[in-house]
Amino acid sequence: MHPASLLDFSGYIKFFVGLFALVNPVGIIPVFISLTSYQAVAERNKTNMTANIAVAIILWTSLFLGDAILRIFGISINSFRIAGGILVVIIAMSMISGKLGEDKQNKQEKSETAIRESIGVVPLALPLMAGPGAISSTIVWSTRYHSLQNLLGFSVAIALFAFCCWLLFRVAPLMVRLLGQTCINVITRIMGLLLMALGVEFVVTGVKGIFPNLLN
């Protein structure tokens, strides 16, 4: 195994921070509160657990099977990097402009939510948290650093990410009172800037792979 293919600890931190910026669980807290407002405390906690277990399973599946899925459809990883990077930039622009909820959940999904008994998987886990952006980001990382050590490191980072989201949602009512909607909006926009930089990096890496002499 070539040493260059191994990530150090900072690489896993970068993956974790990228997921955190992409999903923006702090910005989803008001959505979580509104979706679970009719639930008792125990039921809300169960919804929280269900959502984050589903997020971990979705991202783990993307981590280990994403490359195989790309091969089945004959998609090059560089093309996927560019497409994923563009998608990440679009989501980041939505976060910065304050229209994230409108882009992640359309009107039909909102009406379906009202008649669902369980909202943990849909729409919380998918598409609000483990949406196309998070899935494509995970696939890009797994195909770029696909050694067993890296995949295990990414798996631990995903588990830690889901646990952090669970903690945030567990104290969601308290955080909304402490931070206020204005502060949550500011955090969302800061994460949007970080996310846009990550998306641009994906696009540049993909373009370099397809046109190796273009950006030299």
N, C-alpha and C positions, 0 to 999 in steps of 0.2 A: 504494500500500500504506500503510495507516495505521500510524504509528509505534508505536502502542500494541500492535500485533500482533507486534512484533519483541522478542525476548528479548535481554538482555545476557548477558555471560559467566556471571554468577551464576545465571541461569536454567538454563543447561546443567549447571552444577555441582549445582544442586538436583535436576535430573532424574537425574544420575549417582548422587548420594548416595541418592536415593529407590530407584533400582534396586538399589544395593548393600544397603540395609537390607531391601528386599523379598525379594531372593534369598538374602541372608545366606550368601555363599560360605564364610566362616570356619566357620559352624555346619555346613556340608555336608562340610567336610574329613574328619571321622571316617567319614561315610558313604562318601565317595570311597575312603578307605583300605580300608574293609571290602569294598567292591565290587571293588576291584582287588588284593586281597591275594594272589590266586592268579597274578597276572600278573607277568611279568618287567619290568625297568625300562623297556626299550624299548617293550613293549606297553602299559604303564601310561601312558607319555608319549603314545603314539598315541591312547589312549582319552581322555586329557586334551584333546588337540588336537581330536579329533572332537566332544567334548561342547561345547567353547566355540565352535567354528565353527557348530555346530547352534544354539546359543543366539543367536548374532549373527544368523543367517538368520531364525530365528523372530521375533525382536524387530524386525528390519528389515521383515519382511513385515507385522507388526502396525502398524508405524509408517506405512508407505506405503499399505496396503490396508485398514487397520482401519476408516476412515471409510466406504469403499465398502461394506464388509461390513455395517456398521450400517444403511446406506441400503437395501441389498437386503432386510434383514429388517424394515425400518420401525421401527428403534429410535432414539429421540432420544438425543442425547449426554448430556443431563442425567439421563435415566433410567439410562444406562450408567455415568455418574459415580457415582450413588448405589449401584448394584449393585456396581460395582468397589470403591467405598469400603468398603462393608459386607464384601466379600470380603477386602480388605486388613486390615480391623480383625480379622476372624476369624483370619487367618493370624498377625497380630501377637499376638493372645491365645494362640495355640498356641506361639509363640516364647517368650512370657513364662512360660507354664506348663510349658515343657519338653516339649511333645507334638508338636513340629513334624513329626518323621519319621512319626508315626502318621497325621497328617492328609494329608501329601503323598503317601504311598505306602501303598496298602492291601495286604492280605494276598495278594490275587490277583496284584498287580503284583510283589510280592516273590518269589512262587513262579515267575513267568514269568522273572524276572531270572536265576534259577539256571540256566536252560537256554539262555539267549541267549549267543551267541559275542561279540557286541559290546554293551557297556552304555553306550557313549558317548552315543548318542542317547536311548535309553530304558533305564533311568529317569533318567540323570544330567541330560541337557539338558531332557527333558520327562518327567515333570512336576516334578522336583526343583528345577531352576533356572528355566527359562522356563515357569513354571506359569501358571495362570489369573490370579493376582495381578499378575505382571510384565507379562503380555500386556495385561490391561485397563488397567494404569497407563500403558503405552506408548501405547495407543489414546487414552486421555484427554488426554495431553499433545499428541499429534499433531493431534487435532481442535480443541484449544483454541488452539494456536499452529501453524497449518498453512501458513505461508508457506514458500517454498523455502529461505530462509536458515535458518529454524528447523529444518526437516526435515533439512537437511545437518548442522546443529549436533548434533541428536539422534543422527544416524547416526554421527558421530564419537564421541559420548559412549558409544553402544552398543559400538562397536569397542573403545574404551578400556576399557570395563567387561569385555568378554569377554577382553581381554588381561590385565587385572588378575586375573581369575578363573583364567586359565591359569597365571599366575605363582604364585598361591597354591597351586593344586593341584600344581604342579611341585615345590614345597618342602613339600608336605603332610606327609610323614613327619617331617621336621625340626620343623615347627611343632607337631605333636602332642606331640613330646618336650619342646619348649621351653615351650609354654604349659600343657600339661596339660588334661585334660577339664574341670576346674573352671573354669579361665580361659575356655575356649571357651564354656562354658555362660553365664558372666557376659556375654561379648560378645554372645551370642545374645539375651539378655534386654534388653540396652541397645538393640540394633537393633530389637527388638520394640516398645519404647516409641517410638522415632523413627517406626517404620512405622505405629503406631496413630495418631499425630498426623497423618501424611500421609493416612491413610484417612479420618479425621474431616474433614479439609480437603476431600477429594473429595466427601464426602456433603453438607457445608455448601454447597459450590459448586453441586452439582446441585439441592439444595432451593431455593437462591436463584434458579436459572434457571427452575424450574417455578413457584415461588411468590415472585415478585420483591418483594412487599410484606410477606412473612411475617417475615423476619429484620431488617427495617429498624428 
